[in-house]
Amino acid sequence: MDLEDIVLLRNQVWDAHPIIIECAILPTPGVQHIVSLVSKAGRKSRASLAVIANPMTGKSFCAKAVAIEMKRSKPGCGVLIFEVVEDEAQAEGRILSEFLNQIDFAPTIVRDLSGKRKQVHRALLALAGDAKHLFLIFDEAQELSPKEYAWIKAVINRLVNDHVKVTVVLFGQTELREKISRLEDARSDLVKRFGSKLYNLVGLRNVDDLSVVLEAMDSKSEFPAGSGLTYTQLLLPRFYAAGGRLAAHAEGIWAKLSKYRSSRTANSVSMSICAGFLANLMMALRGHDSEDMKITSEFINKIPVD
């Protein structure tokens, strides 16, 4: 694809680009660490770990990154990201129905509890695929109650009895730590099953962390799928063709972003702040894209972060 073709493609897909719409899954060191932990846990027949993140650190981004990498690195496995919603009218049948809904279960969901258990088991067994390995990722896990943990444990036990490897990953806000500690009062076996390994997800802590993100935009990303074009190459094609790379400007960008470190995010820059800034930066640079474009500190400092 020649340069003008890339420019034409950019104009066609600009409004759908992951950076512009702030949904790119960027491999921050914090995310890479969690991915490696999940991959290691996946070697066991049954494993669980919990990831705790401050608001806006990038918890949901990390959950998606885990899902993508497990599908890539463990061919034939199944992955389900279960979006937990607080349910004041808790019942085993309700959470079983929610499993089926989030799997996009096509047949009619039966009403009796025994039938739902069988439907969930069969659906998850099918999802586990040829590898007979299932990754269950619960987002907003701080909303789970002790009863719901017990029902989920029963679902997992039935799968393990059918020789399915099950890896559970809980993603939750800071309240998740307290919720897991309360499980000890309800059922100690649930703590051992779901809360024995707790990890913190951190945002961008320094310029080296940011450099990893920018290098991914420059050389380890692709959009549209199958195009062979990296994020930077498509968004700033003339700049990129002349050898320009965002990673070369990490110091200047970090000088801007580091002002937004917060104690709420463990003195790191949240991924929401980073994503918003990168989207605004690309939009500001679009009209200046050229072979001799300069990205100065003065220009960077004028870019809003949200």
C-alpha positions in Angstrom: 0.0 0.0 0.0 1.5 3.3 -1.1 1.5 6.5 1.0 -1.5 8.1 -0.7 -3.5 4.9 -0.3 -2.8 4.9 3.4 -3.9 8.6 3.7 -7.1 7.7 1.9 -7.7 4.7 4.2 -7.0 6.9 7.2 -9.8 9.3 6.2 -12.2 6.4 5.7 -11.6 4.8 9.1 -10.5 7.7 11.3 -13.7 7.8 13.4 -13.4 4.1 14.1 -9.8 4.0 15.1 -9.2 2.5 18.6 -7.0 5.4 19.6 -9.5 8.0 18.5 -12.4 6.4 20.2 -10.3 5.6 23.2 -10.7 1.8 23.3 -7.2 0.7 22.2 -5.8 -2.2 24.3 -2.3 -0.9 25.0 0.3 -3.1 26.6 1.3 -1.1 29.6 3.8 -2.8 31.9 1.0 -3.1 34.5 -1.2 -4.9 32.0 1.7 -7.1 30.8 2.4 -8.2 34.4 -1.2 -9.2 34.9 -1.3 -11.1 31.6 1.8 -13.0 32.5 0.3 -14.0 35.9 -2.9 -15.2 34.3 -0.9 -17.2 31.7 1.1 -18.8 34.5 -2.0 -19.7 36.5 -3.5 -21.2 33.3 -1.1 -24.1 33.5 -3.0 -25.5 36.5 -6.2 -27.6 36.3 -8.0 -25.0 38.5 -6.7 -21.6 39.5 -7.9 -18.2 40.5 -6.5 -14.8 41.1 -7.9 -11.4 41.9 -6.8 -8.0 40.3 -7.5 -4.9 42.3 -7.4 -1.5 40.6 -8.2 2.1 41.5 -10.8 3.9 39.5 -9.7 4.7 35.9 -6.5 2.7 36.2 -7.6 0.6 33.2 -9.2 -2.4 34.8 -11.6 -3.2 31.9 -8.9 -2.6 29.4 -6.7 -5.1 31.3 -9.5 -7.7 31.3 -9.9 -7.4 27.5 -6.1 -7.6 27.1 -6.1 -10.8 29.1 -8.9 -12.2 27.0 -7.1 -11.4 23.8 -3.8 -12.8 24.9 -5.2 -16.0 26.2 -7.1 -16.7 23.0 -3.8 -16.0 21.1 -1.4 -17.9 23.3 -3.6 -20.9 24.2 -5.3 -22.0 20.9 -8.6 -23.7 21.3 -9.4 -22.3 24.8 -12.6 -20.5 25.7 -12.8 -17.1 27.3 -15.8 -15.4 28.9 -15.8 -11.9 30.3 -18.6 -11.8 32.7 -19.9 -8.3 33.5 -21.0 -8.4 37.1 -24.0 -6.2 38.1 -25.1 -5.9 41.7 -28.2 -7.9 42.3 -30.3 -7.3 45.4 -32.6 -10.2 44.6 -29.8 -12.8 44.6 -30.7 -16.3 43.6 -28.8 -19.2 42.0 -31.2 -19.3 39.1 -30.6 -15.6 38.3 -26.8 -15.8 38.1 -27.1 -19.0 36.0 -29.4 -17.2 33.6 -26.9 -14.3 33.5 -24.2 -16.8 32.5 -26.3 -18.0 29.7 -27.2 -14.4 28.6 -23.6 -13.3 28.5 -22.6 -16.4 26.5 -25.3 -15.4 24.0 -27.0 -18.8 24.6 -29.4 -19.2 21.7 -31.9 -21.9 23.0 -34.7 -21.0 25.4 -33.5 -20.8 29.0 -35.4 -23.3 31.0 -37.1 -22.1 34.2 -36.3 -24.9 36.7 -33.0 -24.7 38.6 -31.8 -28.2 37.7 -32.3 -27.5 34.0 -30.5 -24.2 34.2 -27.5 -25.9 35.8 -27.3 -28.4 33.0 -27.7 -25.7 30.4 -24.9 -23.6 31.9 -22.6 -26.7 32.2 -23.2 -27.7 28.6 -22.7 -24.1 27.3 -19.5 -23.6 29.2 -18.3 -27.1 28.3 -18.8 -26.1 24.6 -17.1 -22.7 25.2 -14.0 -24.5 26.6 -13.4 -25.8 23.1 -11.0 -28.4 21.9 -8.4 -27.4 24.5 -10.9 -28.1 27.3 -9.7 -24.9 29.0 -11.9 -22.1 30.1 -10.9 -18.6 31.3 -13.7 -17.0 33.3 -13.0 -13.3 33.7 -15.3 -11.4 36.1 -15.3 -7.6 35.7 -16.6 -5.4 38.6 -16.1 -8.5 40.8 -16.5 -6.3 43.9 -20.3 -6.6 43.3 -20.3 -10.4 43.9 -21.8 -11.7 47.2 -20.7 -14.7 49.2 -23.7 -16.6 47.9 -22.8 -15.8 44.3 -19.2 -17.0 44.9 -20.6 -20.3 46.2 -22.8 -20.7 43.1 -19.9 -19.9 40.8 -17.8 -22.4 42.7 -20.4 -25.1 42.0 -20.4 -24.3 38.3 -16.6 -24.6 38.3 -16.6 -27.8 40.2 -18.9 -29.4 37.6 -16.6 -28.4 34.8 -13.5 -29.7 36.6 -15.2 -33.0 37.1 -15.5 -33.2 33.3 -11.7 -32.6 33.0 -12.0 -28.9 32.0 -9.2 -26.6 33.2 -10.8 -23.5 34.7 -8.9 -20.3 35.3 -10.8 -17.6 37.2 -9.7 -13.9 37.1 -11.5 -11.4 39.2 -11.2 -7.7 38.3 -12.5 -5.3 40.8 -12.2 -1.9 42.4 -10.5 -1.3 45.7 -13.6 -2.5 47.5 -12.9 -6.0 46.2 -10.1 -6.5 48.8 -12.5 -5.9 51.6 -15.2 -8.1 50.0 -12.8 -11.0 49.8 -11.7 -10.6 53.4 -15.4 -10.8 54.4 -15.6 -14.2 52.7 -13.6 -15.6 55.6 -16.6 -14.9 57.9 -19.0 -16.5 55.5 -17.1 -19.5 54.1 -13.3 -20.0 54.4 -13.3 -22.3 51.4 -14.4 -19.4 49.2 -11.4 -17.3 50.3 -9.0 -20.2 49.5 -10.7 -20.7 46.1 -11.1 -17.0 45.0 -9.0 -14.7 47.2 -5.7 -16.4 48.0 -3.8 -14.4 45.3 -4.5 -10.7 45.1 -2.6 -8.4 42.8 -2.7 -4.6 42.2 -3.0 -3.2 38.7 -1.0 0.1 38.3 -1.2 2.7 35.7 1.8 4.5 34.1 4.4 5.2 36.7 7.3 6.8 34.7 8.5 7.6 31.2 9.7 4.0 30.7 6.1 2.8 31.2 4.9 5.4 28.7 7.6 4.4 26.2 6.2 0.9 26.1 2.8 2.2 25.1 4.2 4.5 22.4 6.4 1.8 21.0 3.3 -0.4 20.7 1.6 2.3 18.8 4.6 2.7 16.5 5.4 -1.0 15.8 3.3 -3.5 17.8 -0.3 -2.7 16.8 -2.5 -3.0 13.8 -5.6 -1.3 12.4 -7.6 -2.1 10.4 -7.2 -5.8 11.1 -5.2 -7.5 8.3 -3.9 -4.2 7.0 -0.4 -4.5 8.4 -0.5 -0.8 9.4 0.4 0.2 12.9 -1.6 2.8 14.8 1.0 5.5 14.2 1.5 4.5 10.6 -2.2 4.9 9.8 -2.9 8.0 12.0 0.2 10.0 10.9 1.3 8.3 7.6 3.5 11.0 6.2 5.3 11.5 9.6 5.7 7.7 9.9 7.0 7.3 6.3 9.8 9.8 7.0 10.9 7.8 10.0 8.9 9.7 12.7 8.0 7.7 15.8 5.9 8.7 18.8 8.3 6.8 21.1 11.0 9.4 20.3 8.8 12.0 22.1 8.1 10.0 25.2 10.0 12.5 27.4 7.9 15.4 26.3 4.6 13.5 26.5 5.5 12.2 30.0 6.3 15.7 31.2 2.7 16.6 30.3 1.0 13.4 31.6 3.0 13.2 34.9 1.2 16.3 36.1 -1.9 14.1 36.4 -0.5 11.4 38.7 -2.8 10.9 41.6 -2.8 9.2 45.0 -6.1 7.6 43.9 -4.2 5.7 41.2 -1.2 4.8 43.4 0.8 7.9 42.2 0.5 6.7 38.6 -1.2 8.1 35.5 -4.5 6.4 34.8 -5.2 4.7 31.5 -8.2 6.9 31.0 -6.1 10.0 31.2 -3.5 8.5 28.9 -6.1 7.4 26.4 -7.9 10.7 26.3 -4.6 12.6 25.8 -3.4 10.3 23.0 -6.7 10.7 21.2 -6.5 14.5 21.5 -2.9 14.5 20.4 -3.6 12.5 17.3 -6.6 14.8 16.4 -4.4 17.9 16.8 -1.6 16.4 14.7 -3.7 15.2 11.9 -3.7 18.5 10.1 0.0 18.9 10.5 1.0 15.4 9.3 4.0 15.8 7.0 7.5 14.3 6.4 9.1 17.2 8.3 6.5 17.5 11.1 7.9 18.5 14.5 6.2 17.5 17.7 7.5 20.1 20.2 7.1 20.4 23.9 5.1 23.6 23.4 2.7 21.8 21.1 2.3 18.9 23.5 1.6 21.2 26.4 -1.4 22.7 24.6 -3.1 19.4 24.2 -6.0 18.7 26.7 -6.0 15.4 28.6 -9.8 14.8 28.3 
